[in-house]
């Protein structure tokens, strides 16, 4: 009798742990690869919409609570360079983009915890009002120091696994996300590596 | 005796626990956000300080926006929400208890500001009022974003936000 009770208790605990662990890893894996990808950018069109399924809703809530629906804004995330390596403070990157068919856009750098990086460089984001909405091509540097860059996102104190979020507000009807229309990230060099 | 029934039992429990966890995640996170945003009281606008690395209320905040949040509770009846217009992009968005963004209005649709009456879906909408919006849940969050990428713009937005209203509908 006691053995049966113990066995069931063990089964229940094992089931709960397995269920929670699989759910947590689903959310973690889903956050990385859920939705659509354009080059290294990931995007989930269901963000904030009321038709979001169980998993999408949980992922969006975990990664971007209080996000806007796709009609109002599109969100794209990037966490890897052109070779699929995680982003690191030790490296210098170049982000180059073109004008978007939208009212406003911004690119913000977030630490691995999803909040702004703990530095006081006030270079947390670049946006259309600074870069110019229809200026055509633009290039921004992502590095711990600004150097001679016209536009700069500071990765100082970001350590490893930071990410970029691109926000496109009021996209025009003909806005089409693609590897060509979204900015591209290039790793230029890393500390301790030969260029 | 075989261990099969214990394994099957554990797997069934795992499936239920998995789904419960996924189902609960957005609701729990919204509850946390509701509690944080209503720290100074529900049913009133709280103008957030300018977003800095110390802003840790909600993940991935944009440093280019001036945010105002009203954690709302419709248990005591409908609310009146008013958004003072702003010269650049602004929007009012409403989020249900499960995190769904069920309503949004921006400056393109409401150049002179927005005014809505927020009611719970299962209750009657008051008559003779402005635009009525139905909330799927009793509690939720209203959020205003005003584009303000610089410190000066943020300060101006903060002044404009003082005229926003989130309050019980006057009887």
Interface residues (C-beta under 8 A of the other chain):
Chain A: X7 X8 X10 X11 X12 X14 X15 X16 X18 X19 X20 X22 X23 X24 X26 X27 X48 X49 X50 X52 X54 X55 X57 X58 X60 X61 X62 X63 X64 X65 X66 X67 X68 X69 X71 X72 X103 X104 X106 X108 X110 X114 X115 X116 X117 X118 X119 X120 X124 X125 X127 X129 X130 X165 X167 X169 X170
Chain B: X3 X6 X7 X9 X10 X11 X12 X13 X14 X15 X16 X17 X18 X19 X20 X21 X22 X23 X25 X26 X29 X30 X33 X51 X52 X53 X55 X56 X58 X59 X60 X61 X62 X63 X64 X88 X89 X91 X93 X95 X96 X98 X99 X100 X101 X102 X104 X106 X108 X141 X143 X147 X149
